[in-house]
């Protein structure tokens, strides 16, 4: 629909004699959906944008365009110009009704496109250090990454999902020393727990498992003994992370190891390149990268005075490797505490000859768990936090993934555990899934009455004249645009908002109008609409990684099919 309207406006611009040039280019033609139906089905501000470029009166530009918009053609009923220069479009009912056969013909392909064809995108997300189990913050990032991968694929991008393992450095040594201390405690041996060690109960569990397996550290030097505990801990934790993500419905095309990056000499190769470009220098024994030359607030250390590589050095090499693998666009999903890291990484890319704009970093804000109306106290430093596994066991995968996506990723999220378990309209995922189940119930009953989608004649759709039916058809028409916008703007939260509105409209329609009735022609038309609604709900839920059940039970359900 938007493509048709865009084409109409472009033709009207030509007919109106508007002259464009390099200095006065044609602005992008954008459409919005007015909240008040009295202002039409769609509106555009193209006249306002163009008037600024042409230095003309916006109303005059809008009137000139409106005069060349073909009322009555291609489903357009009329246009109106309103101050300060908006053009409102009113469409005929059949323009929206015509979406139903398209939905039913395309089925699971409805909403998909080839917008990103030929563009390779890599989405790196979760990437939690293998020093502890995934917590709810990781769960939010996983839900976001999984939905983004699905959305980008839906509009034609070639997408790969990747998990980056920070399996080197001080943190891994600290993990080993933490497990080592707990292991010695179990053996009744003196143990000094590291000051910044990992204090969660999971460390004791790993030590106990190691002891139960009768695995003993090598009787060599202390360094090798710590490395033994570190390796065992990492393998155990990583196995748990993989299992949790699998249970959450998240799968990665590749697990990329920082240790492998260093072992293959990719970091050393990067440092040699920076030296050849004269982009590093020695200061107080450390090697510094001249990141301030490329927009960063100050220079950054890449090799410490003791010879140890910094995480930044590995990250530079890692992102260089991504581009060398042929990706055109990189999307990283990080925790909000990494905000200050973004400029230095973009500076690094610029120094290596890559466009900083090719990297997008999405920062995921904190999640606050709510139980009995009160926040659940958590502290990752003290090892006291709710794991993703615990949330999944309590509320299930569907509720967790959906609720994680109900807000913008850069906004804090309150996750109400009690609400997530309710089988009522208060629970947003249940509300949407129940709309799908209701639609499926209608179709099941229709089969018993001798009605089916295959037997229904699209010619009956003219019987859909109710305002509620028009609104449902209009929402179905908007679904491909929601998918496109969600992918292009990297905003999966658009789909839960859309689904909430579609479900609300269908529940209202279901509760106020009998779908299957004695008037078989009208019943057939409403059955087709119901089938289309179910298809779009299912397609949208699939993109979010949420199931679309065909049957659901609610205590207060009243059958009005």
Number of C-alpha atoms within 10 A of each C-alpha: 18 15 10 11 21 16 13 18 20 15 15 19 21 13 14 17 10 14 11 15 7 6 7 12 12 17 12 11 18 13 19 12 15 14 10 8 11 9 19 18 19 21 21 22 19 22 28 21 18 23 17 12 15 15 9 13 15 22 19 15 22 25 18 18 25 23 13 16 22 17 16 12 12 15 19 20 15 17 21 16 19 13 10 13 22 21 25 24 24 19 21 17 21 17 17 21 24 16 20 22 15 13 22 19 12 12 17 15 14 19 23 20 17 11 16 19 12 11 14 17 23 24 22 24 24 25 19 20 19 23 23 23 23 26 18 23 20 23 25 26 25 25 25 27 26 25 29 25 24 19 28 25 22 24 22 18 22 18 23 16 20 20 18 18 18 20 20 18 14 10 18 22 20 22 27 25 25 28 30 28 23 22 24 15 16 15 12 9 11 10 16 13 17 15 9 12 20 23 21 18 11 16 25 19 14 21 23 17 14 19 15 9 9 9 10 12 15 12 8 8 8 11 10 13 17 22 20 19 27 24 16 18 26 20 14 18 21 20 13 17 20 16 14 20 20 12 16 23 16 18 15 16 11 12 13 17 16 22 14 13 17 17 11 11 11 19 23 17 13 19 21 13 14 18 13 10 11 11 16 21 15 12 11 8 12 17 19 18 25 21 24 15 15 17 15 19 13 12 17 19 21 22 20 15 14 8 11 12 20 14 15 18 20 23 18 22 22 21 16 19 16 15 16 10 11 12 17 17 18 20 19 17 21 22 21 16 11 12 13 11 13 17 17 22 20 24 22 29 23 17 19 17 9 15 14 17 11 15 19 16 18 21 19 24 19 19 18 18 19 16 13 10 11 10 13 12 11 13 10 13 12 13 16 13 17 19 17 24 22 14 18 19 10 15 16 16 19 21 23 25 24 25 21 23 23 18 18 17 24 13 13 14 21 15 18 18 18 14 19 22 16 15 17 16 13 11 17 23 28 20 18 25 25 24 28 29 18 23 26 20 16 20 22 14 14 20 11 9 11 8 18 18 18 7 9 18 13 15 10 16 22 14 15 19 12 12 11 17 21 18 18 25 24 20 21 24 23 18 22 20 14 20 25 21 17 20 25 16 10 22 21 30 21 19 24 21 15 17 24 18 15 24 22 17 17 25 18 12 17 20 13 11 14 13 22 22 15 9 9 14 18 18 21 26 23 23 24 25 28 24 21 24 26 24 24 26 24 23 22 25 23 16 21 26 20 22 17 21 14 17 13 14 9 9 7 7 7 8 10 12 17
